[in-house]
Each structure stands twice: as C-alpha cells, then as structure tokens.
C-alpha cells in the first residue's frame, strides 16, 4: 500500500487550499479537500493507475492520471472573472475606507485645532482650553446614544491629545504662528 501526496496549485504556482480532489478506488468514488498547504494525502492506495480530479470555485477543473507515485501536482488554470471582480472590489473598498478614514481624522483634527484656537476666553491658557475641551468631549461620549457622535468625539479627543502633547513639548510658537495666519 502506498501514500500519495497531491498538491494543487494555480498557474502562477500558488498552492490552493480548499480544493476538492476526487478519485475512484475499486469502483468507489472518494473525495478529499486540500489543506492550508494546498495538499491532500491519500493513504492505502494499491499499485494501480488513478485519475485525480481537482476542482475549486473560480478555476477550471483539471485531471491527472497517475500511477501510485508518492507526490503529484495538479495545476488549475486561471481564475474566473467573478473572482477577479470580487478581488478588485475588495481592493477598491479597502482603499476607499482608508482614504475616508484619513480624511475624517484630518478634518476632525483641523476642527478640533480651530475650536481650540478660537476659544472665547483668551485669558485661559491654550493647554487649559484643550484640557477643558477634551473633558467636554469625553463627557459627551459617556452620555450620548448617537454612535456617530461617540466615534467623532473619540477621534477629536485623540487629535486634541496629540495637539496638547505638542503644545506641552514646546510648540507654542507654531500654534501662535498658525493662529495669526487663521485671522
């Protein structure tokens, strides 16, 4: 009795997990599925010739006729148009989400900075104004049921905290210059 390891790959040489491999032993149809390494180990084969057929959604099935060798590789040709479209849509969605998130964070940081700079009480220090605003936003996060307000406020708190860290680290002159340009 022999053990045959069947590897399924695409035409680019990438192994394919989850491929179905079917074959017949003594008139009995048997199926197995490739593992994460794109392999299926078939044990207990007698010396004979077997037809191993591999299939996977999005690929053209392929059959390999083999005499109980210890290893065989079946290559599936091309991906279906549906797979290509799905992959392209996923990539577009990921890019759009990343771009939108970056835009939202930038906008919120700018709004938070503008609110901080334009605070009405000029006698209060910039850091005190920032701390007060962070406290106000944090309190609102705890009391609102609006998920958008919660997310927006959390982003503003992060942005303001970063700004306050910069102010505390000796960037007041940059804030002053920015303040004069905004007037």
C-alpha positions in Angstrom: 0.0 0.0 0.0 1.3 3.5 -0.9 0.7 7.0 0.2 0.3 9.7 -2.4 0.6 13.4 -1.6 -1.4 15.6 -4.1 -0.6 19.3 -4.3 -3.0 21.6 -6.0 -1.7 25.0 -7.3 -2.8 27.7 -9.7 -1.0 28.5 -13.0 1.2 31.1 -11.0 2.4 28.3 -8.7 0.5 29.4 -5.7 -0.9 26.5 -3.7 -4.7 26.3 -3.3 -6.3 25.3 -0.1 -9.8 24.1 0.0 -9.6 22.4 -3.5 -11.7 19.3 -3.8 -9.9 16.2 -5.1 -11.9 13.3 -6.3 -10.8 9.8 -7.4 -12.1 6.3 -7.6 -10.7 3.3 -5.7 -12.1 -0.2 -6.6 -15.2 1.4 -8.1 -15.9 3.7 -5.0 -15.8 7.4 -5.6 -13.8 9.3 -2.9 -13.4 13.0 -2.3 -10.9 14.9 -0.2 -10.0 18.6 0.4 -6.6 20.2 0.3 -5.2 21.7 3.5 -3.7 25.1 4.0 -0.6 23.9 2.2 -2.7 23.0 -0.8 -2.1 19.3 -0.2 -4.1 16.1 0.3 -2.5 13.0 1.5 -4.1 9.8 0.2 -3.1 6.6 2.0 -3.6 3.0 1.3 -3.6 3.0 -2.5 -2.7 -0.2 -4.2 -0.4 -0.2 -7.2 -2.7 0.9 -10.0 -3.4 3.9 -12.2 -5.7 6.6 -10.7 -7.4 9.6 -12.1 -7.2 12.5 -9.6 -9.5 15.4 -10.5 -9.0 18.7 -8.7 -11.6 21.5 -8.6 -12.1 24.8 -6.9 -14.6 27.6 -7.4 -13.1 30.2 -9.8 -10.8 27.8 -11.5 -11.1 25.3 -14.4 -11.0 21.7 -13.1 -8.1 19.5 -14.0 -7.5 15.8 -14.0 -4.1 14.0 -13.7 -3.7 10.3 -14.5 -1.1 8.8 -12.2 0.4 5.5 -11.3 0.7 5.5 -7.5 3.6 8.0 -7.3 4.5 9.4 -3.9 3.8 13.0 -5.0 1.8 14.6 -7.7 0.9 18.2 -8.6 -2.2 19.3 -10.3 -2.3 22.8 -11.8 -5.7 24.6 -12.1 -5.9 27.2 -14.8 -6.9 30.8 -14.3 -9.4 32.4 -12.0 -12.9 33.2 -13.1 -14.0 36.7 -13.9 -16.1 36.6 -10.8 -13.1 36.0 -8.6 -11.2 38.8 -10.3 -14.1 41.2 -9.9 -14.5 40.3 -6.2 -10.8 40.8 -5.5 -10.9 44.2 -7.4 -14.0 45.3 -5.4 -12.3 44.3 -2.1 -9.2 46.3 -3.0 -11.3 49.3 -4.0 -13.3 49.1 -0.8 -10.2 48.9 1.4 -8.6 51.9 -0.4 -11.8 53.9 -0.1 -12.2 53.1 3.6 -8.6 54.0 4.3 -8.9 57.3 2.4 -12.2 58.2 4.0 -10.8 57.4 7.5 -7.7 59.6 6.8 -9.9 62.4 5.5 -12.2 62.2 8.6 -9.3 62.2 11.1 -7.6 65.1 9.3 -10.9 67.1 9.2 -11.6 66.3 12.9 -8.0 67.3 13.9 -8.4 70.6 12.0 -11.8 71.3 13.5 -10.5 70.5 17.0 -7.5 72.7 16.5 -9.7 75.5 15.2 -12.0 75.2 18.1 -9.1 75.2 20.5 -7.5 78.2 18.9 -10.8 80.1 18.6 -11.9 79.5 22.2 -13.5 82.7 23.6 -11.7 83.1 26.9 -8.2 84.4 25.8 -7.1 84.7 29.4 -7.2 80.9 29.7 -4.0 79.2 28.6 -4.1 77.1 25.4 -3.4 73.9 27.4 -6.3 74.7 29.8 -8.6 75.3 26.9 -7.6 71.9 25.4 -8.0 70.0 28.6 -11.4 71.5 29.1 -12.4 70.6 25.6 -11.2 67.0 26.0 -13.2 66.8 29.2 -16.3 68.1 27.5 -15.9 65.7 24.5 -15.2 62.7 26.9 -18.3 63.5 29.0 -20.4 63.7 25.8 -19.1 60.2 24.7 -20.4 58.8 28.0 -23.8 60.4 27.8 -24.8 60.2 24.1 -26.5 57.3 22.4 -25.6 58.5 19.0 -22.8 56.2 17.7 -21.6 58.8 15.2 -21.1 61.4 17.9 -19.2 58.8 20.0 -16.9 57.9 17.2 -16.4 61.6 16.2 -15.7 62.7 19.8 -13.2 59.8 20.3 -11.3 60.9 17.2 -11.4 64.5 18.3 -10.1 63.5 21.8 -7.2 61.6 20.2 -6.4 64.6 17.9 -6.6 67.1 20.7 -4.5 65.0 23.0 -1.8 64.8 20.3 -2.0 68.6 19.8 -1.8 69.2 23.6 1.2 66.9 23.8 2.8 69.0 21.1 2.0 72.2 22.9 3.4 70.9 26.1 6.5 69.8 24.3 7.4 73.3 23.2 5.4 74.0 20.1 3.6 77.2 21.3 5.4 79.3 18.7 4.0 77.1 15.9 0.5 77.4 17.4 0.9 81.2 17.6 2.0 81.4 14.0 -0.9 79.3 12.9 -3.3 81.4 15.0 -2.0 84.6 13.3 -2.4 83.0 9.8 -6.0 82.0 10.6 -7.1 85.6 11.5 
